[in-house]
Amino acid sequence: MPTPMLHGSPDIEASHSMTSFLSWLMSPQDYMPHGMCFLWQPELIALHVAADSSIALAYYSIPIALIYFVLKRTDFAFSSIFVLTGLFILACGTTHAMSVWTLWYPDYRVEGGIKAITALLSIGTGVAIWKVMPLALALPSTAQLEQANQLLGGEIGQRQRAEAALREVNAELEQRVAARTADLQDEVVRRRNTEATLRASEERWRSMFEASAVGIAVLDQQHHFAATNEALQKMVGYSGEELQSLGPLDITHQDDREAAQKLIEDMQNGKRQDLPTETRYRRKDNKVIWVRVSAARALDSSSSLQGIPAIIEDITERKRAEVAWHDARDALSRATRLTVMGELSASIAHEVNQPLAAIITNGQACERFLGFSPPDLDEVKDAVGEIVRDGRRASEVLKRIRAMSKNTAPERGQVDVNRAIAEVLALTRDELQRHRVAVQADLRSKLPTIMADRVQLQQVVLNLVMNGIDAMRAVTDRPRILTVRSQLNDQGSIVVNVADSGRGLDPANRDHIFESFFTTKPEGMGMGLAISNTIIEAHHGRLWAESGSPFGAVFGFTLPLAAGVSP
């Protein structure tokens, strides 16, 4: 039965119509929830709820940010576009919120209405954006604004500078005459002060130059003495005027002249910046003096050589002291050798007596053989041959003794180290036997030769052998063994070791054993190892001592190979 129409006032009819529309809009009776389409599967519903809720929340946050921006930037030209865009995004978020609602409540008419509103807002926003697009594109960019600001700032700066320049021109025109006059006065004062300073500096330099206790000279580019002080003039016996016509090479000893010329040329050419050297000068009275020269290059502001200043010191007395020291050292070295030879006197006598006794015995045998009838000449010949051999043997012993004890200057030559060691061991053979010392010689075959003084080298080996014998005198619980070894190391040097089986090194004395006059023997002078160390250092080697294993001591030294000799 149809519902009867109620007639009344227009307001009542309008209210009734609105109520009917809302009832129709919100009525869910004709539809089922959207979740039915998903068969109410929990995981699928949860996925849609999470996705749509997240999108809705994100869409709701964007309008808030846009409204906040518009409120803060009231000067923004397109704030209405921002508001319209915010409403459009808010409507979009609401559509996603309704998607969550309709999963359980089928209010599809409301959802459709919201989408219709969203569509209208979207169309309106799109139209509005395209309308303001030309205006937005016409706005200057940030870079353009910065460039305009810079140009404007530059123009302002130029204008300010121009104004300041105009003011300065007026002031400058007024002050120019006065300032120029003041500048001239200051320049005169400065020039006078500079000249006074230069004169004072020149006077100080001249005073120091003349009063110096050492010789001072300045060489010009032609290698002549441009200036010399009084100390140098007295040193070489020439006057200042005479030296101005001479150069260092003119007063250099002829044996040193070639080396001095090369050094000066290297200074002239810039190959050397300074020149510390020792050389000999020949004085005007023909006496020879030793000098130490220290020179440097003097350059101007353009790095061009202006001259070579030099300090020249007379070191003749020092050189004489060095010669005296070397002579004293050689004399002490010979005295030490003679002392060691004295200690070996019994062994030397035995070495000589053996061949002499054999010569006498063979001579007596010759007398007997010649007394036969007929004489036994074959036996005589054999006996004479033995006499010759024993005579040569005695001669070799005497030759070694004479070489060790002769007073001659050190003379270096090619030395066979193994042969030198063998001769020392032969010389000390009887001494070794008398002290019951067994010798083990481990000498590398085909050892290269070295450049050394044979006598000095043998003195070092003899000192080390005698030290080894002394170190084993008190040994009674083990064999007395002296090991002498020669070898070639990786650095291309010959190494000689002398090891004993004695009591070893006292740690308290290890740092002092190479000092002069230090000895642990009551009858010793304390010079053997000190002189040996000096000899090895003079040969550019090294002498050392270390404890043996398990007992005893090892003394060793290194010697470089002779020039041109390969390992």
C-alpha positions in Angstrom: 0.0 0.0 0.0 1.6 3.3 -1.0 2.6 5.7 1.6 0.3 8.7 1.7 1.8 12.1 0.8 1.8 14.6 3.7 1.2 18.1 2.8 2.3 21.0 5.0 4.6 23.9 5.1 7.6 24.1 2.7 10.2 23.9 5.5 8.6 20.6 6.7 8.6 19.3 3.2 12.2 20.3 2.6 13.3 18.7 5.9 11.3 15.6 5.0 13.0 15.4 1.6 16.5 15.8 3.2 15.8 13.1 5.7 14.6 10.8 3.0 17.8 11.5 0.9 20.1 10.8 3.8 18.2 7.6 4.7 18.6 6.5 1.1 22.2 7.6 1.0 23.2 5.7 4.2 20.9 2.7 3.7 23.0 -0.5 3.6 20.1 -2.9 3.1 20.5 -3.3 -0.6 24.3 -4.1 -0.6 26.7 -6.4 1.1 30.0 -5.3 2.7 33.2 -5.3 0.6 34.8 -7.9 2.9 32.4 -10.4 1.4 34.3 -10.0 -1.9 37.5 -11.1 -0.1 35.6 -14.1 1.4 36.6 -12.5 4.8 40.1 -13.8 4.5 42.0 -12.2 7.4 45.3 -11.8 5.6 43.7 -10.1 2.5 41.5 -7.8 4.6 44.5 -6.9 6.8 46.5 -6.1 3.7 43.9 -3.7 2.3 43.2 -2.1 5.7 47.0 -1.5 6.3 47.5 -0.1 2.8 44.5 2.2 2.6 45.0 3.4 6.2 48.7 4.3 5.5 47.7 6.1 2.3 44.9 8.0 4.1 47.3 9.1 6.9 49.9 10.2 4.4 47.3 12.2 2.4 46.0 13.8 5.6 49.5 14.9 6.6 50.2 16.6 3.3 47.4 19.2 3.6 48.5 20.1 7.1 52.1 20.8 5.8 50.7 22.9 2.9 48.5 24.9 5.3 51.4 25.4 7.6 53.5 26.7 4.7 50.8 29.1 3.6 50.4 30.5 7.1 54.1 31.0 7.5 54.7 32.5 4.0 51.9 35.0 3.7 53.8 36.7 0.9 53.5 33.6 -1.3 51.8 34.5 -4.6 50.0 31.1 -5.1 48.6 30.4 -1.7 45.1 29.6 -3.1 46.6 26.9 -5.3 48.2 25.4 -2.2 44.9 25.5 -0.3 43.0 23.9 -3.3 45.7 21.2 -3.6 45.4 20.5 0.1 41.6 20.0 -0.2 42.1 17.8 -3.2 44.7 15.6 -1.3 42.4 15.6 1.8 39.5 14.3 -0.3 41.8 11.6 -1.8 42.8 10.5 1.7 39.1 10.3 2.6 38.4 8.0 -0.3 41.0 5.6 1.0 39.5 5.8 4.5 36.1 4.9 3.1 37.7 1.9 1.4 38.5 0.6 4.9 35.0 1.5 6.2 33.2 -0.4 3.3 35.0 -3.6 4.2 32.4 -4.0 6.9 29.7 -1.4 6.2 28.3 -1.2 2.7 27.9 2.6 2.5 28.8 2.7 -1.1 26.5 5.7 -1.8 28.5 7.8 0.7 31.8 6.4 -0.8 30.6 7.4 -4.3 29.6 10.9 -3.1 33.1 11.4 -1.6 34.7 10.2 -4.8 32.5 12.6 -6.8 33.6 15.5 -4.5 37.2 14.3 -5.0 36.7 14.3 -8.7 35.4 17.9 -8.7 38.3 19.0 -6.5 40.8 17.2 -8.8 39.3 18.9 -11.9 39.3 22.2 -10.2 42.9 21.9 -9.0 44.1 20.8 -12.5 42.3 23.8 -14.1 43.6 26.2 -11.6 47.2 24.9 -11.9 47.2 25.3 -15.7 45.7 28.8 -15.4 48.6 30.0 -13.1 51.3 28.0 -15.0 52.3 31.0 -17.2 52.6 33.2 -14.1 54.6 30.6 -12.2 57.0 30.1 -15.2 57.4 33.9 -15.4 58.7 34.1 -11.9 62.6 34.4 -11.7 64.5 31.4 -10.4 66.7 31.4 -7.3 69.8 31.6 -9.4 68.4 34.5 -11.4 67.5 36.3 -8.2 71.0 35.8 -6.8 72.5 37.0 -10.1 70.3 40.1 -10.0 71.2 40.7 -6.4 74.9 40.4 -7.3 74.5 42.8 -10.2 72.7 45.2 -8.0 75.3 44.9 -5.3 78.0 45.4 -7.9 76.4 48.5 -9.2 75.9 49.9 -5.7 79.6 49.1 -5.0 80.7 50.8 -8.2 78.7 53.8 -7.4 80.1 53.9 -3.9 83.6 53.5 -5.2 83.1 56.2 -7.7 81.8 58.6 -5.1 84.7 57.7 -2.8 87.2 58.1 -5.7 85.8 61.6 -6.4 86.2 62.5 -2.8 89.7 61.1 -2.7 90.7 63.0 -5.9 89.7 66.2 -4.3 91.7 65.3 -1.1 94.6 64.0 -3.1 94.9 67.1 -5.2 95.1 69.2 -2.0 97.6 66.9 -0.4 99.8 65.9 -3.4 102.2 68.8 -3.2 102.6 68.5 0.6 102.9 64.7 0.4 105.5 64.8 -2.4 107.5 67.3 -0.4 107.3 65.0 2.7 108.3 62.0 0.6 111.3 63.7 -0.7 112.4 64.7 2.7 111.8 61.1 4.0 113.7 59.7 1.0 116.7 62.0 1.8 116.6 60.9 5.5 116.3 57.2 4.5 119.2 57.5 2.1 121.4 59.2 4.6 120.5 56.5 7.2 121.1 53.8 4.7 124.5 55.2 3.8 125.4 55.5 7.5 124.3 51.9 8.1 126.3 50.7 5.2 129.4 52.6 6.3 129.0 51.2 9.8 128.5 47.7 8.5 131.5 48.1 6.2 133.6 49.4 9.1 132.6 46.5 11.3 133.2 43.9 8.6 136.6 45.5 7.8 137.5 45.5 11.4 136.5 41.9 11.8 138.2 41.0 8.5 141.5 42.6 9.6 141.4 41.5 13.2 140.5 37.9 12.6 143.1 35.4 14.0 142.5 33.1 11.0 143.1 33.9 7.4 140.2 35.3 5.3 140.2 35.8 1.6 137.7 36.5 -1.2 138.3 35.0 -4.6 137.0 36.8 -7.8 135.6 35.0 -10.8 139.1 34.7 -12.3 140.3 32.7 -9.2 142.5 35.6 -7.9 142.6 36.9 -4.4 140.3 40.0 -4.5 140.9 40.7 -0.8 143.0 39.1 2.0 143.4 40.0 5.6 146.6 40.4 7.6 146.4 37.0 9.2 146.5 35.3 5.8 149.3 37.6 4.6 151.4 36.6 7.6 150.5 33.0 7.1 151.8 32.8 3.5 154.5 35.5 3.7 153.0 37.7 0.9 151.8 41.2 1.1 148.2 42.2 0.2 149.3 43.8 -3.1 151.3 40.6 -4.0 148.4 38.3 -3.3 146.1 40.4 -5.5 148.1 39.2 -8.5 148.0 35.6 -7.3 145.4 32.9 -6.7 145.1 29.9 -4.4 146.6 27.6 -7.1 149.8 29.8 -7.3 150.6 29.1 -3.6 149.3 25.5 -3.5 151.9 22.7 -3.2 152.5 21.2 -6.7 151.4 17.8 -5.5 148.0 19.2 -4.4 147.4 21.6 -7.2 145.4 19.4 -9.5 142.9 18.4 -6.8 142.6 22.1 -5.7 142.0 23.3 -9.2 139.1 20.8 -9.6 137.5 21.8 -6.4 137.7 25.5 -7.3 136.2 24.8 -10.8 133.4 22.8 -9.2 132.7 25.8 -6.9 132.7 28.1 -9.9 130.3 25.9 -11.9 127.9 25.4 -9.0 128.7 21.6 -8.7 129.7 22.3 -5.1 128.2 24.9 -2.7 130.9 24.8 -0.1 134.5 23.6 0.1 135.9 22.1 3.3 139.4 20.6 2.5 142.9 20.3 3.8 145.8 21.1 1.5 149.4 22.4 1.5 150.5 25.9 0.7 154.1 26.9 -0.2 155.0 30.2 1.5 157.0 32.9 -0.1 160.1 31.7 1.7 159.5 28.3 0.2 158.4 26.6 3.4 155.4 24.3 3.2 152.5 24.7 5.6 149.3 22.7 6.0 146.0 24.7 5.9 142.3 23.9 6.3 140.2 25.8 3.8 136.5 26.4 4.2 134.8 28.3 1.3 131.3 28.9 0.0 129.7 30.5 -3.0 128.5 34.1 -2.7 125.5 34.9 -4.9 123.7 38.1 -5.7 119.9 38.6 -5.8 119.8 37.0 -9.3 121.7 33.9 -8.1 124.8 34.9 -10.1 128.2 34.1 -8.6 129.9 37.2 -7.2 132.9 35.6 -5.6 134.1 32.9 -3.2 134.8 33.9 0.4 137.1 31.5 2.2 138.4 31.0 5.8 142.0 29.6 5.8 143.4 28.1 9.0 147.1 27.1 9.6 147.0 23.5 10.8 150.7 22.7 10.4 151.2 22.1 14.1 148.3 19.8 14.2 149.6 17.8 11.2 153.0 17.5 13.0 151.3 16.2 16.1 149.4 13.7 13.9 152.7 12.5 12.4 154.3 12.3 15.8 151.3 10.3 17.1 151.6 7.9 14.2 155.3 7.5 14.7 154.7 6.9 18.4 152.1 4.4 17.6 154.3 2.6 15.1 157.2 2.5 17.7 154.8 1.2 20.3 153.6 -1.4 17.9 157.1 -2.5 17.2 157.9 -2.7 20.9 154.8 -4.9 21.4 156.0 -7.1 18.6 159.4 -7.4 20.2 157.8 -8.2 23.5 155.8 -11.0 22.0 158.9 -12.2 20.2 160.7 -12.2 23.5 157.9 -14.4 24.9 158.5 -16.7 22.0 162.3 -16.8 22.4 162.3 -20.4 23.6 160.1 -21.5 20.7 162.2 -19.5 18.2 165.4 -21.0 19.6 163.9 -24.5 19.2 162.8 -23.7 15.6 166.3 -22.6 14.8 168.2 -25.3 16.8 166.3 -28.2 15.1 167.6 -27.5 11.5 171.1 -26.5 12.9 171.4 -29.8 14.8 170.3 -31.6 11.7 173.0 -29.7 9.7 175.7 -30.7 12.2 174.6 -34.3 12.2 174.6 -34.5 8.4 177.9 -32.7 8.2 179.5 -35.3 10.6 178.0 -38.1 8.5 179.6 -36.5 5.3 183.0 -36.7 7.1 182.5 -40.4 7.8 181.2 -41.2 4.3 184.2 -39.3 2.7 186.6 -41.3 5.0 185.5 -44.6 3.5 187.7 -46.2 0.9 186.5 -45.7 -1.6 184.3 -42.7 -0.4 180.5 -43.3 -0.4 179.5 -40.4 -2.6 175.9 -41.4 -2.9 175.5 -41.1 0.9 177.4 -37.9 0.9 175.1 -36.5 -1.8 172.0 -37.4 0.2 173.5 -35.8 3.4 174.4 -32.6 1.5 170.8 -32.4 0.2 169.5 -32.7 3.7 172.0 -30.0 4.9 170.7 -27.7 2.1 167.0 -28.3 3.1 167.7 -27.8 6.8 169.7 -24.6 6.0 166.7 -23.3 4.0 164.4 -24.2 6.8 166.5 -22.3 9.3 166.7 -19.4 6.9 162.9 -19.2 6.6 162.6 -19.2 10.4 165.1 -16.3 10.6 163.3 -14.5 7.8 160.0 -14.6 9.6 161.6 -13.4 12.8 163.4 -10.6 11.0 160.1 -9.5 9.3 158.3 -9.4 12.6 161.0 -7.5 14.4 162.3 -5.0 11.8 161.7 -1.3 12.3 160.3 -0.2 8.9 157.4 2.0 7.9 154.1 0.2 7.2 154.0 -1.0 3.6 150.9 -2.3 2.0 150.6 -4.8 -0.7 148.7 -7.8 -1.9 148.5 -10.3 1.0 147.4 -13.9 1.1 145.7 -14.1 4.5 145.8 -17.9 4.7 149.6 -17.9 4.1 150.1 -15.1 6.7 148.2 -17.1 9.3 150.1 -20.3 8.4 153.4 -18.5 9.0 152.3 -17.3 12.4 151.1 -20.8 13.4 154.5 -22.2 12.2 156.3 -19.5 14.3 154.3 -20.4 17.4 154.3 -24.2 16.9 156.7 -24.9 19.7 155.0 -22.5 22.1 151.7 -24.2 21.3 153.2 -27.7 21.9 154.9 -26.5 25.1 151.5 -25.4 26.5 149.8 -28.6 25.2 147.5 -26.6 22.9 146.0 -28.4 19.9 145.5 -26.2 16.8 142.6 -26.6 14.5 143.1 -24.5 11.3 139.9 -24.1 9.2 141.2 -21.9 6.3 139.0 -21.4 3.3 140.7 -22.4 0.1 141.3 -20.0 -2.7 140.6 -17.0 -0.5 141.0 -13.7 -2.4 144.0 -11.4 -1.5 143.7 -8.2 0.5 145.6 -4.9 0.4 147.3 -4.8 3.8 150.7 -4.5 5.6 151.8 -8.1 6.0 153.8 -7.6 9.1 151.0 -5.7 10.9 148.5 -8.3 9.9 150.7 -11.1 11.3 151.2 -9.0 14.4 147.4 -9.0 15.0 147.1 -12.8 14.4 150.2 -13.4 16.7 148.6 -11.3 19.4 145.3 -13.2 19.2 147.1 -16.6 19.2 149.2 -15.7 22.3 146.1 -14.4 24.0 144.4 -17.7 23.4 147.4 -19.6 24.8 147.5 -17.4 27.9 143.7 -17.9 28.4 144.1 -21.7 28.4 147.0 -21.9 30.8 144.8 -22.7 33.8 142.5 -25.2 31.9 142.9 -28.7 33.2 139.4 -30.3 32.9 139.1 -30.2 29.1 141.3 -30.2 26.0 143.1 -27.0 25.2 142.1 -26.2 21.6 142.9 -23.2 19.6 140.7 -22.8 16.4 141.8 -20.5 13.7 139.2 -19.9 10.9 139.2 -17.8 7.7 136.2 -17.2 5.5 134.5 -14.8 3.2 131.2 -13.0 4.3 128.3 -11.8 2.3 129.6 -8.2 2.4 132.7 -9.1 0.4 135.1 -9.0 3.4 137.5 -11.6 4.8 136.7 -12.7 8.3 139.3 -14.3 10.6 138.3 -15.9 13.9 140.6 -17.1 16.7 138.7 -19.2 19.3 140.1 -20.8 22.5 138.7 -23.1 25.1 139.8 -21.1 28.0 138.0 -19.4 30.9 136.1 -17.0 28.6 135.5 -13.2 28.8 134.7 -11.5 32.1 131.5 -9.4 31.4 133.0 -6.6 33.6 136.0 -6.3 31.4 134.4 -6.8 28.0 134.0 -3.1 27.3 137.7 -2.3 28.2 139.7 -5.1 26.6 140.6 -2.9 23.6 141.7 0.1 25.7 145.4 0.9 25.9 147.2 -0.3 29.0 144.2 -2.5 30.1 145.3 -6.0 31.0 144.2 -8.9 33.3 147.7 -10.5 33.3 150.3 -9.4 35.9 153.1 -9.5 33.4 151.2 -7.9 30.5 151.5 -4.3 29.2 147.9 -4.1 28.1 148.9 -2.9 24.6 148.5 -6.0 22.4 144.7 -5.8 21.8 144.7 -2.0 21.7 147.4 -2.0 19.0 145.7 -4.8 17.1 142.4 -2.8 17.1 144.3 0.3 15.8 145.9 -1.8 13.0 142.6 -3.3 11.9 140.8 0.1 11.9 143.6 1.5 9.8 142.9 -1.3 7.3 139.2 -0.2 7.3 138.2 -3.3 9.2 136.7 -4.1 12.6 138.0 -6.1 15.6 135.6 -7.6 18.1 135.5 -10.1 21.0 132.6 -12.4 22.1 132.1 -15.3 24.4 132.5 -18.8 23.0 130.1 -21.7 23.2 130.0 -23.5 25.6 133.2 -21.8 27.0 136.2 -19.9 25.9 136.4 -16.6 23.9 136.3 -15.8 20.2 138.3 -12.9 18.7 137.5 -11.9 15.2 138.3 -9.2 12.6 137.2 -8.3 9.1 139.3 -7.0 6.3 138.0 -5.6 3.0 139.2 -7.2 -0.3 141.8 -5.4 -2.4 140.5 -3.0 -5.0 139.6 -4.8 -8.2 139.5 -8.2 -6.5 136.2 -10.0 -6.7 135.0 -12.5 -4.1 
